[in-house]
């Protein structure tokens, strides 16, 4: 059994790819949205603007849900296993 919580084996390409090794659009978009939300959170913190903080937390939540949806959806097997 593979230990999925091993911090020494973490990689961003693994987080952006699907189970069959292809790059996942929702994973890449999720990382981008989290990055933008984090920058907006830092700006809102330094300027003390509560509206910016709330919206940036919404962006981080959206990005996290994009990554979670990618991991929770089962991948469809597209290989043709039909025999004649």
C-alpha positions in Angstrom: 0.0 0.0 0.0 1.3 3.4 -1.0 1.6 6.0 1.8 -0.3 9.0 0.3 0.7 11.3 3.2 4.5 11.1 2.6 5.6 14.7 2.5 9.0 13.8 0.9 7.3 12.5 -2.3 5.1 15.6 -3.0 5.3 17.1 -6.5 3.3 19.7 -8.3 3.3 17.8 -11.6 1.6 14.9 -9.8 -1.0 17.3 -8.5 -1.7 18.7 -12.0 -2.0 15.3 -13.7 -4.8 12.8 -13.8 -4.5 9.1 -12.9 -3.4 8.2 -16.4 -0.6 10.7 -16.5 -2.1 13.4 -18.7 -2.2 17.0 -17.6 -5.5 17.9 -16.0 -7.0 21.3 -16.9 -8.9 21.6 -13.7 -5.7 20.9 -11.7 -3.7 23.5 -13.5 -6.6 26.0 -13.2 -7.0 25.2 -9.5 -3.3 25.9 -8.8 -3.6 29.2 -10.8 -6.7 30.3 -8.9 -5.1 29.4 -5.5 -2.0 31.4 -6.5 -4.0 34.5 -7.5 -6.2 34.2 -4.3 -3.0 34.0 -2.2 -1.6 37.2 -3.7 -4.9 39.0 -3.3 -5.0 37.8 0.4 -1.6 39.3 1.0 -2.6 42.6 -0.7 -5.8 42.7 1.4 -3.8 42.0 4.6 -1.3 44.8 4.0 -4.0 47.3 3.0 -6.4 46.2 5.7 -9.4 45.8 3.3 -11.9 43.2 4.6 -13.7 43.0 1.3 -10.5 41.9 -0.5 -9.8 39.3 2.2 -13.2 37.7 1.9 -13.0 37.6 -1.9 -9.5 36.2 -1.9 -10.6 33.4 0.5 -13.4 32.6 -1.9 -10.8 32.3 -4.7 -8.7 30.0 -2.6 -11.8 27.9 -1.9 -12.7 27.7 -5.5 -9.2 26.6 -6.5 -9.1 24.0 -3.8 -12.5 22.6 -5.0 -11.1 22.4 -8.6 -8.2 20.3 -7.4 -10.5 18.2 -5.2 -13.0 17.5 -8.0 -10.1 16.3 -10.2 -9.1 13.8 -7.4 -12.6 12.7 -6.6 -13.9 12.0 -10.1 -13.0 8.5 -11.3 -11.2 8.5 -14.6 -12.8 6.8 -17.5 -10.9 4.0 -19.2 -10.7 5.0 -22.9 -8.9 1.9 -24.1 -10.9 -0.4 -26.3 -10.9 -3.8 -24.7 -13.6 -5.2 -26.9 -12.5 -8.5 -28.5 -14.0 -10.1 -31.6 
